[in-house]
């Protein structure tokens, strides 16, 4: 399939190389004419071939699987989950390309205001240009922005899939590597509040709002009509009064998205009338000494050490 009606995929003699060409109209997100059974069979068989040869933990579908017949999608999913005996295997999909419950929905460059009761994922870019590949004069988002995005997503039962476009030889730009190492340094200290955690009874506290946003069908159509040029979904800047919460067993983590100048924090969610009635200990990940605290009706008041253990976001372990 190509949007260019002069593309050689439409030359009949080239069908031996490309397979049967789809109608140009199939370029629309919701076309009137769909691929025939022959195309669906090839699609299903190619996906199964990848599963058999490479045994992937995740099968990731970008947009447009909606043009494939439901029967063939069900056969593919059934084969995959039985092949892996349902263990450590996930199908991700976008929009409503697969029925709910068949896999993990992925919202491209997306955000949710509140936590969800289902697992979800957003795929986004380290690139600050609107591109998913290496370009001339690349530009990258700050590690702070990615770390804040990660904390926001994980607190709401989500997963962040981060894209980094490589050079032709598979290497990465030095600026991209610098940002990734900074994110890795932060996770080395704060990973306990991220990896393997579950949502707390409340995900968010603070003045900075995050609105539901998704690279949805409307944005896809907008990109098609705009010669392939996309518009971005952005995340607001957070402050030391913004918190994200995660949990693991009987431990709660409160992640402050800034360091206050006066060295004190008040987490209103964790006051005496909140979900944690008897807080016994508070520690700051990366800091050896316990944190002094007082739990009052208006919140959990913390006295911070003179030195920060890391940059950008600060994880408090609350028992």
C-alpha positions in Angstrom: 0.0 0.0 0.0 1.2 3.5 -0.8 -0.4 7.0 -0.8 1.4 7.6 -4.1 -0.6 6.4 -7.0 2.6 6.3 -9.1 4.4 3.9 -6.6 5.7 0.7 -8.2 3.6 -1.4 -5.8 0.7 -0.7 -8.2 2.6 -2.0 -11.3 1.0 -5.5 -11.9 4.4 -7.1 -12.7 5.7 -6.2 -9.2 3.0 -8.2 -7.4 5.5 -11.0 -7.2 7.7 -8.8 -5.0 5.2 -6.9 -2.9 2.1 -9.1 -2.9 -1.3 -7.9 -3.9 -1.6 -4.2 -3.7 -4.4 -2.7 -1.6 -6.7 -0.1 -3.0 -5.4 3.5 -2.6 -8.5 4.2 -0.6 -7.3 1.8 2.1 -5.0 4.7 3.2 -7.9 6.2 5.1 -8.1 5.1 8.7 -11.6 3.8 8.2 -11.8 2.8 4.5 -14.9 1.7 2.8 -13.1 -1.1 1.0 -11.1 -3.6 3.1 -8.4 -6.1 2.2 -9.7 -9.4 0.9 -9.2 -12.8 2.6 -6.0 -13.5 0.7 -4.4 -10.4 2.2 -5.7 -11.2 5.7 -4.3 -14.8 5.4 -0.8 -13.5 4.5 -0.9 -11.0 7.4 -1.9 -13.6 9.9 0.7 -16.1 8.6 3.5 -13.5 8.6 2.8 -12.5 12.2 2.7 -16.2 13.3 6.0 -16.8 11.5 7.6 -14.1 13.6 6.2 -15.6 16.8 7.5 -19.1 15.9 11.0 -18.0 14.9 11.7 -15.3 17.5 9.4 -16.1 20.5 8.7 -12.5 21.4 7.6 -11.4 24.8 5.7 -8.5 23.3 3.9 -8.2 19.9 3.5 -4.5 19.2 1.0 -3.3 16.6 1.0 0.3 15.4 -2.2 1.8 14.1 -4.2 0.4 11.2 -4.7 -3.2 12.3 -8.4 -2.1 12.2 -8.4 -3.0 8.4 -7.7 -6.7 9.3 -10.7 -9.0 9.6 -11.6 -9.9 13.2 -11.4 -13.6 12.5 -7.7 -13.4 11.5 -6.8 -11.2 14.5 -8.4 -13.7 16.8 -6.6 -16.6 15.2 -3.3 -14.7 15.5 -3.9 -13.9 19.2 -5.1 -17.4 20.0 -2.0 -18.9 18.5 0.4 -16.5 20.3 -1.1 -16.9 23.8 -1.3 -20.7 23.4 2.3 -20.8 22.1 3.5 -19.0 25.3 1.0 -20.8 27.5 -0.2 -17.4 28.6 3.1 -16.6 30.3 5.0 -13.3 30.0 3.4 -12.4 26.7 1.6 -9.3 25.6 -0.1 -7.9 22.5 -0.3 -4.1 22.4 -2.6 -2.2 20.0 -3.8 1.3 19.3 -7.2 3.0 19.1 -9.9 0.2 18.8 -7.9 -2.0 16.5 -8.4 -5.0 18.7 -11.3 -5.9 21.1 -10.9 -4.7 24.7 -9.2 -7.4 26.8 -7.3 -9.0 24.0 -4.1 -7.1 24.9 -2.7 -3.9 26.3 -4.0 -0.6 24.8 -1.2 1.8 23.7 -1.9 5.5 23.4 0.7 7.1 21.3 2.4 10.1 23.0 -0.7 9.9 25.3 -1.6 10.9 28.8 -4.4 10.1 31.2 -5.6 12.5 33.9 -6.3 9.7 36.4 -5.2 6.1 37.1 -6.9 3.4 35.1 -8.1 0.0 36.4 -6.5 -1.7 33.3 -2.8 -1.9 32.3 -2.0 0.5 29.4 1.1 1.8 27.6 2.2 5.0 25.9 4.9 5.0 23.3 6.8 8.2 23.0 10.0 9.7 21.7 13.3 10.8 23.3 13.4 13.0 20.2 12.2 16.6 20.7 11.7 16.9 16.9 8.5 15.3 15.7 10.3 12.3 14.3 10.8 8.7 15.3 14.2 8.3 13.5 17.6 9.9 13.3 17.6 13.2 11.4 20.1 15.9 10.6 20.6 18.2 13.6 18.7 16.0 16.1 17.3 17.5 19.2 16.3 15.5 22.4 14.0 16.0 25.3 15.6 16.6 28.7 16.0 13.7 31.1 13.9 15.7 33.6 11.0 15.7 31.2 11.2 12.0 30.5 11.6 11.2 34.2 8.5 13.3 35.1 6.6 11.6 32.3 7.6 8.2 33.5 6.5 8.9 37.1 3.2 10.3 35.9 2.5 7.2 33.7 3.5 4.6 36.2 1.4 6.1 38.9 -1.6 5.7 36.7 -1.1 2.0 35.9 0.8 2.7 32.7 4.1 1.7 31.0 6.4 4.0 29.0 7.9 2.7 25.8 10.6 5.1 24.8 11.8 5.5 21.3 15.4 6.5 20.4 16.3 6.6 16.7 19.7 5.1 15.9 22.2 6.1 13.2 22.5 3.9 10.1 25.2 1.7 11.8 23.0 1.1 14.9 24.9 3.6 17.1 23.2 6.4 19.0 23.9 10.2 19.0 26.0 11.3 21.9 23.3 13.7 23.1 20.8 10.8 23.2 23.2 8.6 25.1 23.8 11.4 27.6 20.0 11.7 28.3 19.6 8.0 28.6 22.5 7.7 31.1 20.9 10.5 33.2 17.6 8.6 33.2 19.4 5.4 34.1 21.2 7.2 37.0 17.9 8.3 38.3 16.4 4.8 38.1 19.4 3.3 39.8 18.4 5.3 42.9 14.6 5.5 42.5 13.8 2.3 40.6 12.2 0.8 43.7 9.4 3.3 43.4 8.9 2.4 39.7 9.6 -1.2 38.8 7.1 -3.8 39.9 4.9 -1.3 41.6 1.1 -0.9 41.5 -1.1 2.2 41.7 -1.8 3.6 45.1 -5.4 4.5 46.0 -4.7 8.0 44.7 -2.3 8.6 41.8 -1.9 12.4 41.8 -1.6 15.4 44.0 -0.6 18.9 43.1 -1.6 22.0 41.1 -0.3 21.0 37.7 -3.0 19.3 35.6 -2.5 16.6 33.0 -5.4 16.3 30.6 -6.4 13.2 28.7 -4.6 13.2 25.4 -4.0 10.6 22.7 -2.7 10.3 19.2 -6.1 9.2 18.2 -8.1 8.7 15.0 -8.6 12.4 14.5 -4.9 13.1 14.8 -4.2 10.2 12.3 -6.6 11.8 9.8 -5.1 15.2 10.4 -1.6 13.8 9.7 -2.8 12.2 6.5 -4.3 15.4 5.3 -1.2 17.4 6.3 1.2 15.4 4.0 2.3 13.2 6.9 3.3 16.0 9.3 2.1 15.3 12.8 1.3 17.6 15.7 2.7 16.8 19.2 1.1 16.1 22.5 2.9 17.9 25.3 3.2 17.5 29.1 3.0 20.5 31.5 6.0 21.4 33.7 5.7 20.2 37.3 6.6 21.7 40.7 7.7 20.6 44.1 4.0 20.6 45.1 3.2 17.9 42.5 3.4 14.3 43.7 2.9 10.9 42.1 2.1 7.8 44.2 2.9 4.1 43.7 2.8 1.1 46.0 4.4 -2.3 46.7 2.8 -4.5 49.3 2.5 -2.5 52.5 4.9 0.2 51.3 3.7 3.4 49.7 6.0 5.7 47.5 5.4 9.4 47.2 7.4 10.9 44.3 7.9 14.7 44.6 8.4 16.2 41.1 10.6 19.0 42.5 12.8 20.0 45.4 11.4 22.8 47.6 13.7 25.8 48.3 12.7 25.9 52.0 13.6 22.2 52.5 10.1 21.1 53.6 7.2 19.3 51.9 3.6 18.7 52.8 1.9 15.8 51.2 -1.8 16.5 51.8 -3.0 13.1 50.5 -1.2 11.4 53.4 -2.7 13.4 56.3 -4.3 11.7 59.3 -7.6 11.6 57.6 -6.1 10.0 54.4 -5.6 6.4 53.4 -2.5 5.8 55.6 -3.6 6.2 59.2 -0.4 5.1 61.1 2.8 6.1 59.3 5.8 4.8 61.3 8.7 5.6 59.1 9.6 7.8 56.1 12.8 7.4 54.1 14.2 9.1 51.0 15.6 6.8 48.4 19.3 7.5 48.0 19.6 9.0 51.5 21.0 7.0 54.4 19.2 8.8 57.2 15.4 8.6 58.0 13.3 11.6 57.2 11.8 13.6 60.1 8.1 13.8 59.7 4.8 14.8 61.4 1.5 13.5 60.3 -1.2 16.1 60.8 -4.8 16.5 59.6 -3.6 18.7 56.8 -1.0 16.4 55.5 2.3 14.6 56.0 5.0 17.2 56.8 8.5 16.3 55.8 11.9 17.9 56.8 14.3 17.3 53.9 18.1 16.8 54.2 20.4 19.6 53.1 21.7 17.6 50.1 19.5 16.1 47.3 20.2 12.4 46.5 19.6 12.9 42.8 18.0 15.4 40.3 14.5 16.0 38.9 12.3 13.8 41.2 12.5 12.5 44.7 11.0 9.2 46.0 9.9 8.9 49.6 9.4 5.3 51.0 6.5 5.4 53.5 5.8 2.5 55.9 
